[in-house]
Amino acid sequence: MDVTTGEPKYGSTAQGYADDSCWSRGQALAKKYTTKKYPKSNGILIEGVYTKPGNHGVNECTLWGDYFYFEALIRLYQAWYSYW
């Protein structure tokens, strides 16, 4: 990935099964759903929803979305020990 533009530089990865595996799809989702293009945002992930039926917080950043994103990254890159 180009650190300035966020565009992929080439299609090879040391992670996952192949360039079109879920790892590469995850990288594409990270590019589309993060706040890199929105510097005034108060979160990391975009297009979260607080309550769809109540139409509150639709397509906004949510604290729990950021939390679970970080948890997934931690589980991916290091051992995860649950406290419960």
C-alpha positions as CSV (number, residue, x, y, z in Angstrom):
1,M,0.0,0.0,0.0
2,D,1.1,3.5,-0.7
3,V,1.3,5.3,2.6
4,T,0.3,8.6,1.1
5,T,-2.6,7.6,-1.1
6,G,-3.7,4.3,0.4
7,E,-3.7,2.7,-3.0
8,P,-2.3,-0.8,-3.4
9,K,1.2,-0.9,-4.9
10,Y,1.1,-4.5,-6.1
11,G,-0.9,-7.6,-5.6
12,S,1.2,-9.9,-3.5
13,T,0.9,-10.7,0.2
14,A,2.7,-12.8,2.7
15,Q,-0.5,-13.2,4.6
16,G,-3.5,-15.4,3.6
17,Y,-3.8,-18.1,1.0
18,A,-3.6,-15.9,-2.1
19,D,-3.9,-12.4,-3.4
20,D,-7.7,-12.8,-3.7
21,S,-8.1,-14.4,-0.3
22,C,-10.0,-13.0,2.7
23,W,-6.8,-11.3,3.8
24,S,-6.7,-9.2,0.7
25,R,-10.4,-8.5,0.9
26,G,-9.8,-7.4,4.5
27,Q,-7.2,-4.9,3.3
28,A,-9.6,-3.5,0.7
29,L,-12.3,-3.1,3.4
30,A,-9.9,-1.3,5.6
31,K,-9.2,1.1,2.8
32,K,-12.9,1.8,2.1
33,Y,-14.2,2.0,5.7
34,T,-11.5,3.9,7.6
35,T,-11.4,7.6,8.3
36,K,-8.2,8.4,6.4
37,K,-10.1,10.5,4.0
38,Y,-12.0,12.3,6.8
39,P,-9.3,14.0,9.0
40,K,-11.9,15.8,11.2
41,S,-13.6,12.5,12.1
42,N,-13.7,11.5,15.8
43,G,-13.2,7.8,15.1
44,I,-11.3,5.2,13.0
45,L,-14.0,3.4,11.2
46,I,-16.8,5.0,9.2
47,E,-20.3,3.9,8.3
48,G,-21.1,2.6,11.7
49,V,-24.7,2.6,13.1
50,Y,-25.9,3.4,16.6
51,T,-29.6,2.4,16.0
52,K,-30.9,1.7,12.5
53,P,-34.6,1.4,13.6
54,G,-34.4,4.8,15.4
55,N,-32.4,6.3,12.6
56,H,-29.8,7.6,15.0
57,G,-26.1,7.6,14.3
58,V,-26.4,6.1,10.8
59,N,-23.2,6.2,8.8
60,E,-21.2,7.6,11.6
61,C,-18.2,6.5,13.7
62,T,-19.0,4.4,16.7
63,L,-16.8,3.8,19.7
64,W,-17.6,0.0,19.8
65,G,-16.7,-0.3,16.1
66,D,-13.3,1.1,16.8
67,Y,-12.9,-1.1,19.9
68,F,-13.7,-4.3,18.0
69,Y,-11.5,-3.2,15.1
70,F,-8.5,-2.8,17.5
71,E,-9.4,-6.1,19.2
72,A,-9.3,-7.9,15.8
73,L,-5.9,-6.3,15.1
74,I,-4.5,-7.4,18.4
75,R,-5.8,-11.0,17.9
76,L,-4.3,-11.0,14.5
77,Y,-0.8,-9.8,15.5
78,Q,-0.3,-11.2,18.9
79,A,-1.5,-13.9,21.3
80,W,-5.0,-13.1,22.8
81,Y,-5.7,-14.1,26.4
82,S,-9.3,-13.7,27.4
83,Y,-9.9,-12.5,31.0
84,W,-13.3,-14.2,31.3
